[in-house]
Amino acid sequence: MTSYSSDEIIIVSGLPRSGTSMMMKMLEAGGVSPFQDDVRQADTDNPNGYYEYEGVKNLGHNAAWLAQAAGHAVKIISSLLPHIPDNLNYKIIFMERQIAEVLASQQKMLERNGQEKNASDKVMAAKFSMHLRKIKKSLAEQKMDVLYVNYAAVINEPSSQAAQVSAFLGSNLNIEKMAMVVDKNLYRQRG
């Protein structure tokens, strides 16, 4: 079992399609229980599951449920981070991935769902870059405890990245099991 404080909430964040579900699966394998409701089922885009909790979508209107996530890992996309209340204890694992890869992955997902993108890759890349700068600045100003984790590094060096995550959480996570769940075959959009 893990040794991190039971009043801490582990938040896994980043842009959509940046590896947040992979990190949630790693944490689960390592011994951290995910805070999820299984409403969104695994599919071609996320064959190992999404690890989501529906209440996250309404975080800006209702954050009361977040206290129940103490001692667990919860996935919250980066655009919703400004809505987390400041009266709780967090450890944030922020997934980073090349924006071109994020956009390519999102495009494939849209195509599979029969949808079209709303803006060009150039426009979206600029928006994502600005968003990430703002979020990182905000997290630094709030003195949030954040570990930035590179998606490609996890794919290429799962054991060392799992060890960094375990050290960041101050835990004795099962690093070997964490590394074993990283599936290099799911790195389908490479920059």
Secondary structure as a PSIPRED ss2 file (coil, helix, strand):
# PSIPRED VFORMAT (PSIPRED V4.0)

   1 M C   1.000  0.000  0.000
   2 T C   1.000  0.000  0.000
   3 S C   1.000  0.000  0.000
   4 Y C   1.000  0.000  0.000
   5 S C   1.000  0.000  0.000
   6 S C   1.000  0.000  0.000
   7 D C   1.000  0.000  0.000
   8 E E   0.000  0.000  1.000
   9 I E   0.000  0.000  1.000
  10 I E   0.000  0.000  1.000
  11 I E   0.000  0.000  1.000
  12 V E   0.000  0.000  1.000
  13 S E   0.000  0.000  1.000
  14 G E   0.000  0.000  1.000
  15 L C   1.000  0.000  0.000
  16 P C   1.000  0.000  0.000
  17 R C   1.000  0.000  0.000
  18 S C   1.000  0.000  0.000
  19 G C   1.000  0.000  0.000
  20 T H   0.000  1.000  0.000
  21 S H   0.000  1.000  0.000
  22 M H   0.000  1.000  0.000
  23 M H   0.000  1.000  0.000
  24 M H   0.000  1.000  0.000
  25 K H   0.000  1.000  0.000
  26 M H   0.000  1.000  0.000
  27 L H   0.000  1.000  0.000
  28 E H   0.000  1.000  0.000
  29 A H   0.000  1.000  0.000
  30 G H   0.000  1.000  0.000
  31 G C   1.000  0.000  0.000
  32 V C   1.000  0.000  0.000
  33 S C   1.000  0.000  0.000
  34 P E   0.000  0.000  1.000
  35 F C   1.000  0.000  0.000
  36 Q C   1.000  0.000  0.000
  37 D C   1.000  0.000  0.000
  38 D C   1.000  0.000  0.000
  39 V C   1.000  0.000  0.000
  40 R C   1.000  0.000  0.000
  41 Q C   1.000  0.000  0.000
  42 A C   1.000  0.000  0.000
  43 D C   1.000  0.000  0.000
  44 T C   1.000  0.000  0.000
  45 D C   1.000  0.000  0.000
  46 N C   1.000  0.000  0.000
  47 P C   1.000  0.000  0.000
  48 N C   1.000  0.000  0.000
  49 G C   1.000  0.000  0.000
  50 Y C   1.000  0.000  0.000
  51 Y C   1.000  0.000  0.000
  52 E C   1.000  0.000  0.000
  53 Y C   1.000  0.000  0.000
  54 E H   0.000  1.000  0.000
  55 G H   0.000  1.000  0.000
  56 V H   0.000  1.000  0.000
  57 K H   0.000  1.000  0.000
  58 N H   0.000  1.000  0.000
  59 L C   1.000  0.000  0.000
  60 G C   1.000  0.000  0.000
  61 H C   1.000  0.000  0.000
  62 N C   1.000  0.000  0.000
  63 A C   1.000  0.000  0.000
  64 A H   0.000  1.000  0.000
  65 W H   0.000  1.000  0.000
  66 L H   0.000  1.000  0.000
  67 A H   0.000  1.000  0.000
  68 Q H   0.000  1.000  0.000
  69 A H   0.000  1.000  0.000
  70 A C   1.000  0.000  0.000
  71 G C   1.000  0.000  0.000
  72 H C   1.000  0.000  0.000
  73 A E   0.000  0.000  1.000
  74 V E   0.000  0.000  1.000
  75 K E   0.000  0.000  1.000
  76 I C   1.000  0.000  0.000
  77 I C   1.000  0.000  0.000
  78 S H   0.000  1.000  0.000
  79 S H   0.000  1.000  0.000
  80 L H   0.000  1.000  0.000
  81 L H   0.000  1.000  0.000
  82 P H   0.000  1.000  0.000
  83 H H   0.000  1.000  0.000
  84 I C   1.000  0.000  0.000
  85 P C   1.000  0.000  0.000
  86 D C   1.000  0.000  0.000
  87 N C   1.000  0.000  0.000
  88 L C   1.000  0.000  0.000
  89 N E   0.000  0.000  1.000
  90 Y E   0.000  0.000  1.000
  91 K E   0.000  0.000  1.000
  92 I E   0.000  0.000  1.000
  93 I E   0.000  0.000  1.000
  94 F E   0.000  0.000  1.000
  95 M E   0.000  0.000  1.000
  96 E E   0.000  0.000  1.000
  97 R C   1.000  0.000  0.000
  98 Q C   1.000  0.000  0.000
  99 I H   0.000  1.000  0.000
 100 A H   0.000  1.000  0.000
 101 E H   0.000  1.000  0.000
 102 V H   0.000  1.000  0.000
 103 L H   0.000  1.000  0.000
 104 A H   0.000  1.000  0.000
 105 S H   0.000  1.000  0.000
 106 Q H   0.000  1.000  0.000
 107 Q H   0.000  1.000  0.000
 108 K H   0.000  1.000  0.000
 109 M H   0.000  1.000  0.000
 110 L H   0.000  1.000  0.000
 111 E H   0.000  1.000  0.000
 112 R H   0.000  1.000  0.000
 113 N C   1.000  0.000  0.000
 114 G C   1.000  0.000  0.000
 115 Q C   1.000  0.000  0.000
 116 E C   1.000  0.000  0.000
 117 K C   1.000  0.000  0.000
 118 N C   1.000  0.000  0.000
 119 A C   1.000  0.000  0.000
 120 S C   1.000  0.000  0.000
 121 D H   0.000  1.000  0.000
 122 K H   0.000  1.000  0.000
 123 V H   0.000  1.000  0.000
 124 M H   0.000  1.000  0.000
 125 A H   0.000  1.000  0.000
 126 A H   0.000  1.000  0.000
 127 K H   0.000  1.000  0.000
 128 F H   0.000  1.000  0.000
 129 S H   0.000  1.000  0.000
 130 M H   0.000  1.000  0.000
 131 H H   0.000  1.000  0.000
 132 L H   0.000  1.000  0.000
 133 R H   0.000  1.000  0.000
 134 K H   0.000  1.000  0.000
 135 I H   0.000  1.000  0.000
 136 K H   0.000  1.000  0.000
 137 K H   0.000  1.000  0.000
 138 S H   0.000  1.000  0.000
 139 L H   0.000  1.000  0.000
 140 A H   0.000  1.000  0.000
 141 E H   0.000  1.000  0.000
 142 Q C   1.000  0.000  0.000
 143 K C   1.000  0.000  0.000
 144 M C   1.000  0.000  0.000
 145 D C   1.000  0.000  0.000
 146 V E   0.000  0.000  1.000
 147 L E   0.000  0.000  1.000
 148 Y E   0.000  0.000  1.000
 149 V E   0.000  0.000  1.000
 150 N E   0.000  0.000  1.000
 151 Y H   0.000  1.000  0.000
 152 A H   0.000  1.000  0.000
 153 A H   0.000  1.000  0.000
 154 V H   0.000  1.000  0.000
 155 I H   0.000  1.000  0.000
 156 N H   0.000  1.000  0.000
 157 E C   1.000  0.000  0.000
 158 P H   0.000  1.000  0.000
 159 S H   0.000  1.000  0.000
 160 S H   0.000  1.000  0.000
 161 Q H   0.000  1.000  0.000
 162 A H   0.000  1.000  0.000
 163 A H   0.000  1.000  0.000
 164 Q H   0.000  1.000  0.000
 165 V H   0.000  1.000  0.000
 166 S H   0.000  1.000  0.000
 167 A H   0.000  1.000  0.000
 168 F H   0.000  1.000  0.000
 169 L H   0.000  1.000  0.000
 170 G C   1.000  0.000  0.000
 171 S C   1.000  0.000  0.000
 172 N C   1.000  0.000  0.000
 173 L C   1.000  0.000  0.000
 174 N C   1.000  0.000  0.000
 175 I H   0.000  1.000  0.000
 176 E H   0.000  1.000  0.000
 177 K H   0.000  1.000  0.000
 178 M H   0.000  1.000  0.000
 179 A H   0.000  1.000  0.000
 180 M H   0.000  1.000  0.000
 181 V C   1.000  0.000  0.000
 182 V C   1.000  0.000  0.000
 183 D C   1.000  0.000  0.000
 184 K H   0.000  1.000  0.000
 185 N H   0.000  1.000  0.000
 186 L H   0.000  1.000  0.000
 187 Y C   1.000  0.000  0.000
 188 R C   1.000  0.000  0.000
 189 Q C   1.000  0.000  0.000
 190 R C   1.000  0.000  0.000
 191 G C   1.000  0.000  0.000
